[in-house]
């Protein structure tokens, strides 16, 4: 009996080889000079970017202070007022207390473009859907642009990605948000003509020409590409169904593949003739970056060129694509009932008036934090779930009271045997409003504290059991601690430890 010879395994191409193959794909889309500029750009390392949290701190004051403190060299992202390029960072931004406490988010500058394409100049309480939200960077950007008012439904179809989304949202400290876990394709039939704005940062091939250790480029088969384009078109169609007439949809990908970018817009524009337009977004950029008029033998809808195609050499970013669409007329849809589960069955109920007075009183007495005016300003209400009390958006309860959520609002306080204790998330979010209840640590104590260790301290003005807020001589928020006998118990969440 003869043995069959084993087929020789074909070695997988390296990330560099995949990049070169993809690069050749785009040669004919650029002039010789542009292609040379692209090649030269890809030889350079990609500069990092950060987006500062305006809900917690003034971006311009913060970037000036941090640059001086850490020796960073930065320059602003032209199309994002809270975004900066990190040109030189001798001290890693990810290791700073400000990053771990959610005062800024590390993000490629290209990914800051989609949210900036929306027009938030009208509407005091916008209703927004982030259809494929995890890990949450663009969701936090939306909440910033809305001043944490209204409501963002941050949805992701992948259950495994919801925890990452929850962590980012908790760290950012926004309250006007609900996280959900459903197929994005369903929102169009569940909630037609509901949302003011929809962001679809679509699942894609990530063919952005920037190969990194954490996100190496890989080969994409024609079968996988075809499946992606079908899914992207389905998600975009759902987004257009669920947005109001007159509302805006931003479609974006972190790929330069025309099949997944202009090709998907072309499919949807032909699917919904006369009821959708692509808006010209060229004024948002400092250099021309138009979408393609066609690809190969395929000619796209004329409006597709109004989109933005960010080749890396244009702005020093990863490859990226974004377009804004406006729905000009209603689209017929066969509706279906969305999933329902009452909040009561999930253990939620409105906080009692007595608890509201007790919580707000303790926050004023301990920290000088006036929470009731902030609630009125941001259209928030207090709800209780178990021993937790949550700042939640009024708009959720008026528009989606029975729609199942994985996370809702911002944890304000938790109940102990004796009183309510302010949460880490609320302490960080409202740090600029907090006047008292602080303990200042010296430099040596700060190093120990950030590792999650308890500290011995001398007598303080606060009684044992009090939750105090920890800071240093620079007035940076460093978490919470509980006063115990001759010491300070460290209450830092594990996710923010050094």
C-alpha positions in Angstrom: 0.0 0.0 0.0 1.5 3.2 -1.1 1.3 6.2 1.1 0.0 9.5 -0.2 2.4 12.2 -0.3 1.6 15.2 2.0 1.0 18.4 0.1 3.6 20.9 0.9 2.2 23.7 3.0 2.4 27.1 1.4 4.0 29.6 3.7 1.8 32.5 4.6 2.9 35.8 3.2 4.4 38.2 5.7 2.6 41.4 6.7 5.1 43.4 4.7 4.4 41.2 1.6 0.6 41.7 2.0 1.2 45.4 2.3 3.2 45.5 -1.0 0.5 43.4 -2.8 -2.2 45.8 -1.6 -0.1 48.8 -2.5 0.3 47.7 -6.1 -3.5 47.4 -6.3 -3.8 51.2 -5.9 -0.9 52.2 -8.2 -3.2 52.9 -11.1 -5.5 55.1 -9.0 -2.8 57.6 -8.4 -0.4 59.7 -10.6 3.2 58.7 -10.6 4.1 61.5 -8.2 1.3 60.7 -5.8 2.2 57.0 -5.8 5.8 57.9 -5.0 4.6 60.1 -2.1 2.5 57.2 -0.8 5.5 54.8 -0.9 7.6 57.3 1.0 4.9 57.9 3.6 4.6 54.2 4.2 8.3 54.0 5.0 7.7 56.3 8.0 6.3 55.1 11.3 2.7 56.1 11.9 2.4 58.9 14.5 0.0 58.3 17.3 -3.0 60.4 18.0 -5.0 61.4 21.1 -8.5 62.9 21.5 -9.0 64.8 24.7 -12.2 64.4 26.8 -14.0 67.7 26.9 -16.5 66.4 29.4 -13.7 66.3 32.0 -11.2 69.0 31.0 -10.5 71.9 28.7 -8.7 70.3 25.7 -6.4 73.2 24.9 -5.4 73.8 28.5 -4.9 70.1 29.0 -2.7 69.5 25.9 -0.5 72.5 26.9 -0.1 71.2 30.5 0.6 67.6 29.4 3.1 68.5 26.7 5.1 70.5 29.3 4.7 67.8 32.0 5.6 64.8 29.9 7.9 66.4 27.2 5.5 65.6 24.4 5.6 67.3 21.0 2.2 67.6 19.5 0.2 69.4 16.8 -3.5 69.6 16.2 -5.5 67.4 14.0 -6.9 69.8 11.4 -10.4 68.4 11.3 -10.9 67.6 15.0 -10.9 70.3 17.6 -10.2 67.8 20.4 -7.6 65.8 18.5 -3.8 66.0 18.5 -1.0 64.2 16.8 1.6 62.8 19.2 4.8 63.5 17.2 7.3 62.8 20.0 6.5 61.0 23.3 9.5 60.1 25.4 7.0 59.3 28.2 4.3 56.8 27.0 0.9 58.4 26.9 -0.7 55.1 27.9 1.2 55.1 31.2 -0.1 58.4 32.4 -2.8 58.8 35.1 -4.8 61.0 32.7 -5.1 58.2 30.2 -6.0 55.6 32.7 -8.7 57.9 34.2 -10.3 58.6 30.8 -9.1 62.2 30.3 -8.0 61.3 26.8 -8.3 58.4 24.3 -5.5 57.1 22.1 -6.8 57.0 18.5 -5.4 57.1 15.0 -6.3 60.6 13.6 -8.0 59.0 10.6 -10.6 57.5 13.0 -11.5 61.0 14.3 -13.0 62.0 10.9 -16.3 60.2 10.8 -17.9 61.9 13.8 -16.6 65.3 12.7 -18.6 64.9 9.5 -21.9 65.1 11.4 -23.6 68.5 11.8 -24.5 68.9 15.5 -25.3 72.6 15.2 -29.1 72.0 15.7 -31.0 70.0 18.2 -30.6 70.1 22.0 -31.1 66.4 22.6 -30.1 64.4 19.5 -31.0 60.7 19.2 -28.0 58.9 17.7 -27.2 55.3 16.8 -23.7 54.0 16.7 -24.4 50.8 14.8 -21.1 49.0 15.2 -19.7 50.7 18.3 -17.1 48.5 20.0 -14.5 49.3 21.3 -16.1 52.7 21.8 -13.7 55.4 20.6 -16.2 56.9 18.1 -19.0 56.5 20.6 -17.2 58.7 23.1 -16.5 61.2 20.3 -20.2 61.3 19.5 -21.0 61.9 23.2 -18.5 64.8 23.3 -20.0 66.4 20.2 -23.4 66.2 21.9 -22.1 67.6 25.2 -23.4 64.4 26.8 -27.0 65.3 26.1 -29.7 63.4 24.3 -28.9 59.7 23.8 -26.5 57.5 22.0 -27.5 53.8 21.4 -24.0 52.2 21.2 -24.7 48.8 19.6 -22.4 46.0 18.6 -23.5 42.7 17.1 -20.6 40.8 18.8 -21.3 39.7 22.3 -17.6 39.2 22.9 -16.9 42.9 22.2 -19.5 44.3 24.5 -17.2 44.2 27.6 -14.5 46.3 25.8 -17.3 48.8 24.9 -18.5 49.0 28.5 -15.0 49.6 29.8 -14.3 52.5 27.4 -17.7 54.1 28.1 -17.3 53.8 31.9 -13.8 55.3 31.7 -15.0 58.2 29.5 -17.7 59.1 32.1 -20.6 60.0 29.8 -24.2 59.3 31.0 -26.3 59.8 27.9 -25.6 56.3 26.5 -27.0 52.8 26.4 -25.0 49.8 25.1 -26.9 47.1 23.2 -26.0 43.8 21.6 -28.1 43.1 18.4 -27.5 42.7 14.7 -27.2 46.2 13.2 -29.3 45.0 10.2 -32.4 44.8 12.4 -32.6 48.4 13.5 -34.1 49.5 10.2 -37.1 47.3 10.6 -37.3 47.7 14.4 -37.0 51.5 14.5 -37.8 53.1 11.1 -37.5 56.9 11.0 -36.4 57.2 14.6 -32.8 58.4 14.8 -31.5 61.9 14.0 -28.1 60.5 13.1 -26.5 57.1 12.6 -22.8 56.2 12.5 -21.9 53.1 10.7 -18.1 52.4 11.1 -18.5 49.2 9.2 -16.7 45.8 9.8 -14.2 45.7 7.0 -11.0 44.1 5.6 -8.8 46.7 7.4 -6.7 47.1 4.2 -5.4 50.5 5.3 -1.8 50.0 4.1 -0.5 50.6 7.6 0.8 47.3 9.0 1.6 47.4 12.8 2.5 44.8 15.4 -1.0 44.9 16.9 -2.8 45.1 13.6 -0.8 43.4 10.9 -2.2 43.3 7.4 -3.4 39.9 6.1 -4.5 38.5 2.8 -8.2 38.9 2.0 -9.8 36.3 -0.3 -12.3 37.3 -3.0 -14.9 35.3 -1.1 -14.3 37.1 2.1 -14.3 40.5 0.3 -17.6 39.6 -1.3 -19.1 38.6 2.0 -17.9 41.9 3.6 -19.4 44.1 0.9 -22.8 42.3 1.1 -22.8 42.8 4.9 -21.7 46.4 4.7 -24.5 47.2 2.1 -27.0 45.5 4.4 -25.9 47.5 7.4 -25.9 50.8 5.5 -29.4 50.1 4.1 -30.6 49.5 7.7 -29.0 52.7 8.8 -30.8 54.6 6.1 -34.1 53.0 7.1 -33.7 53.9 10.8 -32.6 57.5 10.4 -35.3 60.2 10.1 -36.0 61.9 6.8 -33.6 64.9 6.9 -31.3 63.0 9.2 -27.6 62.1 8.5 -25.8 58.8 8.2 -22.0 58.6 8.2 -20.5 55.5 6.6 -16.8 54.8 7.3 -14.3 52.0 7.0 -10.6 51.6 7.9 -9.9 50.1 4.4 -9.0 51.6 1.1 -10.6 48.7 -0.9 -13.0 50.4 -3.4 -15.3 47.4 -3.3 -16.0 48.1 0.4 -16.0 51.9 0.1 -17.3 53.6 -3.0 -18.7 50.3 -4.2 -21.0 50.0 -1.2 -22.2 53.6 -1.6 -22.9 52.9 -5.2 -25.0 49.8 -4.4 -27.1 51.7 -1.8 -27.6 54.8 -3.9 -29.0 52.6 -6.7 -31.1 50.6 -4.2 -32.7 53.8 -2.9 -32.9 56.2 -5.9 -34.1 59.7 -5.3 -34.3 59.4 -1.5 -30.7 59.5 -0.4 -27.8 61.9 -1.3 -24.1 61.9 -0.6 -23.1 65.2 0.9 -19.9 67.0 -0.2 -17.5 66.8 2.8 -14.5 68.4 1.1 -14.8 71.5 3.3 -14.0 69.5 6.4 -10.5 68.6 5.0 -7.5 70.8 4.4 -6.6 69.0 1.1 -8.6 67.4 -1.6 -9.4 63.7 -0.9 -12.3 62.8 -3.2 -13.8 59.4 -3.6 -13.3 57.4 -6.8 -15.5 57.9 -9.8 -15.0 54.2 -10.7 -12.9 51.2 -10.2 -11.7 48.9 -13.0 -14.5 48.6 -15.5 -17.1 49.6 -12.9 -18.4 53.2 -13.0 -19.9 54.5 -9.7 -22.9 56.8 -9.1 -21.7 60.4 -9.7 -22.3 61.4 -6.1 -19.8 58.9 -4.8 -16.9 61.3 -5.5 -18.3 63.6 -2.7 -17.0 61.1 -0.1 -13.5 61.3 1.5 -10.7 58.8 0.6 -7.8 59.3 2.9 -4.7 57.8 1.3 -1.9 57.8 4.0 0.3 60.4 2.2 -2.4 63.0 2.2 -2.6 63.5 6.0 -0.1 61.1 7.5 -2.8 58.7 8.7 -3.7 55.1 8.0 -5.8 54.5 4.9 -9.4 55.4 5.6 -12.8 56.1 3.9 -15.8 58.2 5.1 -18.9 59.6 3.6 -22.0 61.4 4.9 -25.4 60.7 3.5 -28.6 62.6 4.0 -32.0 60.9 3.8 -34.2 63.2 1.7 -37.4 61.2 1.6 -39.0 58.4 3.5 -38.2 54.8 2.5 -41.0 52.2 2.7 -40.2 49.5 5.2 -42.0 46.4 6.5 -41.7 46.9 10.3 -41.1 44.2 12.8 -41.4 44.4 16.6 -38.1 44.9 18.5 -37.0 42.7 21.4 -38.6 43.8 24.7 -37.8 43.3 28.3 -39.1 45.7 30.9 -36.5 47.4 33.1 -38.5 46.3 36.2 -37.9 42.7 35.3 -34.2 43.4 34.9 -34.2 44.9 38.4 -34.3 48.6 37.5 -36.6 51.1 39.1 -36.7 54.9 39.5 -34.8 56.2 42.6 -37.0 57.2 45.4 -37.3 61.0 46.1 -35.8 60.3 49.5 -32.8 58.6 48.0 -32.3 61.4 45.6 -32.2 63.9 48.5 -29.9 61.7 50.5 -27.4 61.1 47.7 -27.4 64.7 46.5 -27.0 65.9 50.1 -24.0 63.6 50.7 -22.3 64.7 47.5 -22.7 68.3 48.5 -21.5 67.8 52.1 -18.5 65.7 51.3 -17.3 67.0 47.9 -19.2 70.2 47.2 -20.7 68.5 44.2 -24.1 69.9 43.2 -25.5 67.0 41.1 -29.1 68.1 40.7 -28.3 71.2 38.5 -26.1 68.9 36.4 -28.9 66.4 36.0 -31.3 69.2 34.8 -28.7 70.6 32.4 -28.0 67.2 30.8 -31.6 65.9 31.0 -30.6 63.0 33.3 -32.6 61.1 35.8 -31.7 58.7 38.7 -32.5 55.0 38.5 -31.6 52.3 40.9 -30.3 48.8 40.1 -29.6 46.7 43.1 -27.3 48.7 45.4 -26.3 51.0 42.6 -27.7 54.3 41.7 -27.3 55.4 38.0 -27.4 58.7 36.2 -29.4 57.8 33.1 -30.7 59.7 30.0 -34.4 60.7 30.1 -34.6 60.1 26.4 -34.0 56.4 26.8 -37.0 56.0 29.1 -39.3 58.0 26.8 -38.2 56.4 23.5 -36.8 52.9 24.4 -38.2 51.9 27.8 -38.4 48.2 27.1 -35.4 47.8 24.7 -32.9 45.4 26.4 -29.5 47.0 27.3 -26.2 45.7 28.4 -25.3 49.0 30.0 -27.1 52.2 30.7 -26.0 55.6 31.9 -23.2 56.4 34.4 -22.8 54.8 37.8 -23.2 57.6 40.3 -23.0 55.9 43.7 -23.3 52.6 45.5 -25.0 51.9 48.8 -23.2 50.5 51.8 -24.6 49.6 55.2 -24.5 53.2 56.3 -24.6 55.6 53.3 -24.1 56.1 49.6 -20.6 56.2 48.3 -19.6 58.1 45.1 -18.4 55.9 42.3 -15.0 56.0 40.6 -16.6 56.9 37.3 -18.6 59.8 38.7 -15.6 61.1 40.7 -13.5 61.2 37.5 -16.3 62.7 35.3 -17.1 65.5 37.8 -13.5 66.1 39.0 -13.5 69.7 37.9 -16.7 70.4 40.0 -15.4 68.7 43.1 -14.2 71.1 45.8 -13.6 69.2 49.0 -13.2 65.6 50.3 -9.7 65.3 48.8 -6.5 63.9 50.1 -3.2 65.0 48.5 -0.4 62.4 48.1 3.3 63.2 47.7 5.3 61.8 44.7 6.4 58.6 46.5 2.9 57.9 47.8 1.5 58.3 44.3 3.8 55.6 42.9 2.6 53.2 45.6 -1.0 54.2 45.1 -1.1 53.7 41.4 0.0 50.1 41.9 -3.2 49.5 43.8 -1.6 49.3 47.3 -3.1 50.7 50.5 -1.3 53.5 52.3 -0.6 54.4 55.9 -1.6 58.0 56.6 -1.7 60.3 59.5 -4.9 61.7 61.0 -7.3 63.5 58.7 -10.4 65.7 59.2 -12.6 62.9 57.9 -14.0 60.1 60.0 -13.2 56.4 59.4 -15.2 54.8 56.7 -15.3 58.0 54.6 -14.6 57.6 50.9 -12.2 60.4 49.9 -10.9 61.4 46.5 -7.1 61.1 45.9 -5.0 63.7 44.1 -1.5 64.9 43.9 0.2 68.3 43.9 -0.8 68.8 40.3 -4.5 68.2 41.2 -4.8 65.1 39.0 -7.6 62.7 39.8 -6.0 59.4 41.1 -9.1 57.5 42.3 -10.9 56.9 45.5 -9.8 55.6 48.9 -11.6 54.6 52.1 -10.3 55.8 55.4 -9.6 52.8 57.7 -7.8 52.6 61.0 -4.5 54.3 60.5 -4.6 54.0 56.8 -6.2 54.5 53.4 -7.7 51.5 51.6 -7.1 51.7 47.8 -10.4 51.5 45.8 -8.8 51.9 42.3 -10.5 49.6 39.7 -8.2 46.9 38.4 -8.5 48.2 34.9 -6.6 51.4 35.8 -3.7 50.0 37.8 -0.1 50.4 36.6 
